[in-house]
């Protein structure tokens, strides 16, 4: 049977059925369409009219029944004659009423069919709008203001957000009130024990810390940057290349500046701590690499590592030698010989300071990378090929989540590796608690700021912001509850950055492929400020922190907080201009028509490269993930078109 014939049968059958009683309205339509509103009113009026016809039919039937009962007292002949007359009248009336009801039921059927067609067409239009938005986002054609407004309109605070916010805040309060660290350990018997420092053994040997930090860099950063669907070879391969080169170069630079601080140049001796120093320098370059992911060639990337490590070394040298951030006590100055007055090697601090410091590593790497990206993005913005490849797929996002999980597990080692042995346990525990808090608040922020759905951009990056924020002197000094608060603040600000700041940066032509401004820059600034505040509060409260003299950690005393603030400003003043100058140099060496965000430029790829890198996207996957810096896809999950354009990772 043809479709048309089947529709006619359904219509005829529907017309024969009675109209059900009107139920109380349980669902309110929220489709803002005038035609739909008029159609709904028309359907309601038809339904009411059909029910009136049915009531009329029932009344006629009742009249006929009453007439038959009244004839029971008549004689047989009269009763039979009058019954026949009443029956004929009833059949004529009831036939006329039923024909009228059938006519209106057919009209009602047609109205419901029209309503269904309208809803289907609206859904098709919505799907087409989503597809168009994703395409426009890939081409950086979305207006940042438009996507932000749409995202705000769809922002949602639901039961998930409310319940988990209450639960996490309750946990923070519990840890703040009843959890703390011991003021003594080992054979230290008093909280005022002056030589408590050093009586605690390191949490782990240096080589074990090195393996953790190496995995953090190679697997963590390597896989986190595989979110670009056609740039996964380069993401992992160039990460390995950068780590191998920058690791070696950082050790040389670090020893040069250490000898400069000691005012004595000679051959240098390597030990296991140098392995950690080399990895920290490599990670700084990897952070900056995230901002220009998919834009630089391998040779350009090595040149970036060559220059950035030197500037990074200068920054750490200035911070530890002249800004008194993480410095041991100075040796006595001999006026006769003019020697001395240099940091001793016998104190709790390594010559490279804390190592994973929020300002020296994250803030420096993020803003060096952003400054580097400005001239490069201007160079390739108009004529660069492959902008539409700045997108993720379902598979590439899953690979990136592997990196996120590794970094979550290994971040405590990254923060604690070069911390003084007496405080390493506090750095480790505070980092874990800060990370846990940032994970919960990143999920909350993503759901609220992305229209009621989670965005993979936030989950891959903002969840780790707590590790960035607590990576400073604050990790040595704060209580567990305070560490969780730092993680929560970092996660909320990072998620806000991906949702709203990245589109604004993209509108101004700043390409930040991975979103390092939100993943490292903003949380790093929070961590640097937390360091200043925690040092100031600690000195204002007591000369001891958990049984150890503060002056042993910070020989400059109460002025250390001001020196840390000065160190943050110096970091920004070094990172931004140097990154901008290097970006101008590299932009001059970059073809404006360069192919971007694709492994085909530098790698031999398999025959199914195009198919494997696009099939997930063609299946309609849409949602968050990936980069942050720049492009119109910033509306994220709310706009429905960020699938994902790592243009921006926003």
BELMO-V526748 format. One record per pair of residues at least 4 apart in sequence whose ideal C-beta (glycine too) atoms are under 6 Angstrom apart, sorted by sequence separation. I is the first residue (numbers start at 1). J is the second residue. If there is no record, write none. Layout:
BEGIN
I|J / I|J
END
This chain:
BEGIN
1|5 / 74|78 / 79|83 / 90|94 / 91|95 / 157|161 / 159|163 / 161|165 / 164|168 / 175|179 / 184|188 / 204|208 / 214|218 / 215|219 / 216|220 / 217|221 / 218|222 / 219|223 / 231|235 / 233|237 / 234|238 / 242|246 / 243|247 / 246|250 / 250|254 / 270|274 / 292|296 / 296|300 / 304|308 / 308|312 / 317|321 / 318|322 / 319|323 / 357|361 / 358|362 / 359|363 / 360|364 / 362|366 / 364|368 / 373|377 / 377|381 / 380|384 / 392|396 / 407|411 / 412|416 / 413|417 / 419|423 / 426|430 / 438|442 / 441|445 / 445|449 / 446|450 / 456|460 / 458|462 / 459|463 / 474|478 / 478|482 / 490|494 / 496|500 / 497|501 / 498|502 / 515|519 / 516|520 / 517|521 / 518|522 / 520|524 / 530|534 / 550|554 / 556|560 / 571|575 / 572|576 / 574|578 / 575|579 / 583|587 / 590|594 / 599|603 / 605|609 / 608|612 / 611|615 / 614|618 / 635|639 / 1|6 / 31|36 / 74|79 / 136|141 / 137|142 / 142|147 / 188|193 / 204|209 / 259|264 / 296|301 / 334|339 / 356|361 / 392|397 / 419|424 / 450|455 / 470|475 / 478|483 / 505|510 / 512|517 / 544|549 / 545|550 / 600|605 / 616|621 / 136|142 / 226|232 / 259|265 / 319|325 / 320|326 / 334|340 / 554|560 / 595|601 / 599|605 / 636|642 / 320|327 / 333|340 / 447|454 / 538|545 / 543|550 / 71|79 / 183|191 / 188|196 / 332|340 / 333|341 / 416|424 / 419|427 / 446|454 / 633|641 / 226|235 / 331|340 / 446|455 / 633|642 / 225|235 / 71|82 / 188|199 / 330|341 / 331|342 / 416|427 / 71|83 / 415|427 / 416|428 / 446|458 / 538|550 / 624|636 / 633|645 / 186|199 / 255|268 / 330|343 / 331|344 / 470|483 / 624|637 / 222|236 / 623|637 / 631|645 / 633|647 / 634|648 / 185|200 / 328|343 / 329|344 / 327|343 / 328|344 / 412|428 / 415|431 / 442|458 / 470|486 / 631|647 / 634|650 / 222|239 / 469|486 / 498|515 / 631|648 / 221|239 / 329|347 / 624|642 / 626|644 / 630|648 / 67|86 / 328|347 / 412|431 / 539|558 / 625|644 / 627|646 / 629|648 / 285|305 / 411|431 / 412|432 / 442|462 / 498|518 / 623|643 / 626|646 / 628|648 / 328|349 / 442|463 / 466|487 / 469|490 / 497|518 / 622|643 / 627|648 / 628|649 / 621|643 / 627|649 / 628|650 / 251|274 / 254|277 / 285|308 / 326|349 / 626|649 / 411|435 / 439|463 / 466|490 / 494|518 / 218|243 / 465|490 / 497|522 / 535|560 / 536|561 / 64|90 / 217|243 / 465|491 / 535|561 / 251|278 / 326|353 / 408|435 / 438|465 / 19|47 / 250|278 / 281|309 / 284|312 / 326|354 / 438|466 / 494|522 / 437|466 / 462|491 / 465|494 / 493|522 / 494|523 / 532|561 / 19|50 / 247|278 / 250|281 / 435|466 / 19|51 / 434|466 / 435|467 / 462|494 / 532|564 / 60|93 / 320|353 / 462|495 / 490|523 / 531|564 / 532|565 / 60|94 / 246|281 / 247|282 / 18|54 / 246|282 / 316|352 / 431|467 / 434|470 / 490|526 / 316|353 / 458|495 / 489|526 / 243|282 / 246|285 / 431|470 / 57|97 / 430|470 / 458|498 / 528|568 / 56|97 / 457|498 / 242|285 / 316|360 / 486|530 / 430|475 / 449|495 / 53|100 / 433|480 / 437|484 / 441|488 / 445|492 / 53|101 / 427|475 / 315|364 / 434|483 / 438|487 / 442|491 / 446|495 / 433|483 / 437|487 / 441|491 / 445|495 / 449|499 / 433|484 / 437|488 / 441|492 / 434|486 / 438|490 / 468|520 / 423|476 / 430|483 / 434|487 / 438|491 / 442|495 / 50|104 / 469|523 / 49|104 / 50|105 / 468|523 / 472|527 / 253|309 / 257|313 / 404|460 / 411|467 / 415|471 / 468|524 / 471|527 / 474|530 / 478|534 / 245|302 / 253|310 / 407|464 / 469|526 / 474|531 / 477|534 / 356|414 / 461|519 / 465|523 / 469|527 / 473|531 / 246|305 / 250|309 / 356|415 / 397|456 / 468|527 / 472|531 / 245|305 / 249|309 / 253|313 / 257|317 / 261|321 / 308|368 / 400|460 / 474|534 / 46|107 / 477|538 / 46|108 / 217|279 / 355|417 / 473|535 / 231|294 / 238|301 / 242|305 / 246|309 / 355|418 / 207|272 / 210|275 / 214|279 / 217|282 / 221|286 / 206|272 / 210|276 / 213|279 / 217|283 / 228|294 / 206|273 / 43|111 / 225|293 / 350|418 / 477|545 / 42|111 / 348|420 / 277|352 / 280|355 / 39|115 / 284|361 / 288|365 / 287|365 / 291|369 / 287|366 / 291|370 / 262|342 / 288|368 / 292|372 / 284|365 / 288|369 / 292|373 / 295|376 / 36|118 / 291|373 / 292|376 / 15|102 / 15|105 / 15|106 / 258|351 / 14|109 / 11|109 / 254|352 / 362|468 / 358|468 / 518|628 / 515|627 / 358|471 / 514|627 / 515|628 / 358|472 / 513|627 / 515|629 / 356|471 / 357|472 / 512|628 / 512|629 / 511|629 / 512|630 / 510|629 / 511|630 / 510|630 / 505|629 / 506|630 / 505|630 / 506|631 / 422|548 / 502|628 / 502|629 / 498|628 / 378|509 / 503|634 / 377|509 / 502|634 / 513|646 / 377|511 / 515|649 / 514|649 / 374|510 / 499|636 / 373|511 / 276|417 / 276|418 / 506|648 / 502|648 / 369|516 / 370|517 / 503|650 / 502|650 / 366|516 / 197|348 / 366|517 / 498|650 / 366|520 / 367|521 / 366|521 / 362|520 / 230|389 / 363|524 / 229|391 / 362|524 / 229|392 / 229|393 / 227|392 / 358|524 / 229|396 / 456|623 / 457|624 / 456|624 / 457|625 / 227|396 / 358|527 / 359|528 / 455|624 / 456|625 / 457|626 / 226|396 / 227|397 / 358|528 / 226|399 / 227|400 / 226|400 / 223|399 / 224|400 / 223|402 / 224|403 / 223|403 / 455|636 / 455|637 / 220|403 / 453|637 / 220|406 / 450|636 / 451|637 / 219|406 / 220|407 / 450|637 / 451|638 / 450|638 / 457|649 / 216|410 / 215|410 / 212|410 / 216|414 / 213|413 / 212|413 / 213|414 / 209|413 / 213|417 / 371|576 / 364|571 / 368|575 / 372|579 / 376|583 / 390|597 / 209|417 / 363|571 / 367|575 / 371|579 / 375|583 / 379|587 / 389|597 / 359|568 / 367|576 / 371|580 / 374|583 / 375|584 / 383|592 / 386|595 / 389|598 / 372|582 / 383|593 / 384|594 / 385|595 / 386|596 / 364|575 / 368|579 / 372|583 / 376|587 / 379|590 / 386|597 / 359|571 / 375|587 / 380|592 / 384|596 / 386|598 / 379|592 / 380|594 / 202|421 / 294|513 / 293|513 / 203|424 / 291|512 / 293|514 / 395|616 / 200|422 / 202|424 / 203|425 / 394|616 / 393|616 / 198|422 / 290|514 / 393|617 / 197|422 / 203|428 / 291|516 / 290|516 / 329|555 / 394|621 / 397|625 / 287|516 / 324|556 / 287|520 / 392|625 / 392|626 / 325|563 / 324|563 / 325|564 / 323|563 / 325|567 / 323|566 / 323|567 / 181|426 / 319|567 / 138|388 / 318|570 / 392|644 / 138|391 / 391|644 / 391|645 / 390|645 / 315|571 / 390|646 / 390|647 / 315|574 / 311|574 / 311|578 / 168|440 / 307|582 / 165|444 / 164|444 / 161|444 / 161|447 / 300|586 / 160|447 / 161|448 / 157|448 / 156|451 / 156|452 / 154|451 / 180|479 / 179|480 / 295|596 / 294|596 / 294|597 / 175|480 / 176|481 / 175|481 / 172|481 / 175|484 / 172|484 / 196|547 / 197|548 / 148|500 / 196|548 / 193|547 / 148|503 / 194|549 / 197|552 / 147|503 / 191|547 / 144|503 / 144|504 / 144|506 / 144|507 / 183|546 / 184|547 / 183|547 / 181|546 / 234|599 / 231|597 / 233|599 / 230|598 / 231|599 / 228|597 / 233|603 / 230|613 / 229|613 / 227|625 / 227|626 / 228|646 / 151|635 / 154|638 / 150|635 / 147|634 / 151|638 / 147|635 / 150|639 / 142|632 / 144|634 / 140|631 / 141|632 / 140|632 / 147|639 / 137|632 / 137|633 / 137|641 / 137|642 / 133|639 / 133|640 / 134|641 / 138|645 / 140|647 / 133|641 / 137|645 / 134|643 / 130|640
END
